[in-house]
Amino acid sequence: MFTGIIEQLGVVKHIKKEKENIEFTIGALFVSELKIDQSVAHNGCCLTVVSLNDNEYTVTAIKETLEKTNLGTWKVGTKVNLERCMQMNGRLDGHIVQGHVDTKAACIQIEDQQGSWKYTFNYVGGNVTVEKGSITVNGTSLTVVDSKDNQFSVCIIPYTYDHTNFHQLEIGDTVNLEFDIIGKYVAKLMGR
């Protein structure tokens, strides 16, 4: 389980294709604190640490993960939002995040609001957002400010802009979305 509060930006250092899988080696400052088999969210996608080496660790993305996330677009040098799993004795500063990406979305608009940035995303699928509800974009816990069918907007403060990969996001880029787990359960129950 995660909170959507990004700990740091990692950098893709090496990419290796293994049959239908891709192994990503990530450089990060907290590598000395990781263990093999530990879960780390990468742009909101929970992956298992399979090896450690100095300031780098390796994770494996299977075909299913590559199809449903933006991981297949990564290149050496890509900046990745990282969050280690939540400790049960810690604060839940964001919202309940599972690290299970629901779908991808395209960034269709970026507005500089003179002190913040408003990003608008378009997605395909049956999930819904609600204004003032929670959404996870590339692993970052955010509040929805505008909600329409298959489209929503979020606003980013300068700290989030600087400390996540939002500062490199451009119109047309693909992001990972995880919809609010409580909202998903309510929608499922109401659909019955």
N, C-alpha and C positions, 0 to 999 in steps of 0.2 A: 504494500500500500504506500502511496505517495501523497504529497500535499499540493503539488503544483508550484512550490516555491523553488526556483532554480538556484542551485548552490554555486554553480560556476559554468563557464563555457569550456568545453573540451574541443580538441582539434583532431580531425581524422588524419592519422599518420600513415596508415597502410591499409590497402584493400586487397583481399585475396578471395578469388572465386573458388569454391569447392563444390563441384556438381551444381545443384540448384541453390546452394547456400552461398552467402557472402560473409567472410570474416572481416570485421572492422577492428583495427587497432587504433585506440583513442589515447591521446596524450591529455593528462589532467593532473591538477595539483594534489588531489586527494588519493592518488593511487596507493600510497604507502598505507592507507587506512582500509583498503579493500581486501577482500578474501575471495578465493575461487568459490564459485557457486552463489555469490552474492548478486542480488538484483539491483540494477541501476536503470533509471529511466533516461532514454536518449531521445530528445525531442518528443517526450511523452510516451515513448515505446519502451516497455520493460524488457530488458535483455539480461542474460546471465553472463557474469564474468567467467571466462573459460581459461584464461591465462593472465599472468602478471609479469611485468619486466620493467624494472626501474620506474620511470614516470609514465609508463604506458600499460594499458590492459587491452585484452581482446574479448570481443563478444561475437556471437554467431547469429545472423538473421536468416531464417528459413524462407522458403518460397512464399508461404502464406503471409509472413510479415512484410516481405518485399513488395507484394502486390497491394497490401492494404495501407502502407505507410509511404512516407517520402524518403525512406532510407536508400532506395535504389537510385536516387538522384545524387547521393553523396559522392564527393570526389576527395582526393587527398587535399587537405587544407580547409575543408568545410568545417565551420564552427557549429558545435552541437550543444544544445541546452542539456545540462546534466543535473540529476537529482538522485541521491541515494535513497533507499527505502526509509520510511518513517520509523522512528523509534517510538514504541508505545508509551514511553514516559515523557514524550515531548509535546509541544503545542501543535495544534492543527491550524497553522497560519493561513493556509489557502482553503482548499476544500478536499473532500475525499476523492482521491484519484487512484485508479487501479493500475494505470500504465498499460491499458488495453485500448489501443487506438481503434475508434469506431469507423472513421473514414478520413479521406483527405479533402482539403478545400483549396480553392484558388483565391489568392489575394487579388481583389478587383479594384481596390481604391485605397490610397494612403493620403490622409489629409494632415498637413502640418498645422496644428492648432495653437502655435505660438506658446509653447510650454508643455504641450503634450502632442501625441499623435493618435489619429483615429484610423484604424484599419478595418476594412470591410472585406468579408469573405463570402464566397459562394460555394455551396456543397451540394452533392447529390445524395439522396437517401431519405428515409422516413423519420429521422430524428428531428427533434424540435428544440428551439432555444426560447427562452423567455427573458424579457427585459429585466435587468437587475439579477438575473440568474447566473449561475456559474458555468464556465466553459473552460476547457483546457486546450490551448493552442500551442503546438510544439512543446508540450509539457508544462506550459506556464498557466497557472490558475488566474483567470481573468473574469471580469464582470461584463455581461452583455449589456450594451447601451442601446442598441437598436436591434429589433428582431423581426424578421419577415420569413416567409416560406423559403427554406433552403438558403437563407442569407442572414448574416448578422454582422454587427460591428462591435469592436472593443476599443477602449482608449488606453494608451500606454503612457505612464509617467516617465520622466527622464531617467530615473534609476533603473527601471525595467528595460527601457530602450538601450541603455549602456551595458547592462549586465546580462542580457539575453541575446539571442541572435535576431531579435526584431530590428536591430540597427542595420542589418544587411538584407532584410526582406524587401523585395521589389514587386511591383504589380506583375501578375502572371506566375509568381512563385507558388509552389504547393506546400501546404502545411499539414501537420497531423492534428486531428480533432479527437478529443474524448469528451463526450457529452456527460452532463451531470448524472451520476448513478441513480440518485433518488428520482430525478425526472424520467429516466429511462424505465424504472420500475413502475412509476405512476402511469406513464404512457402505455406500457404493456398491459397493466391491469385494466385501464380504461378501454383498451381495444378489444377486450374479451366480451 
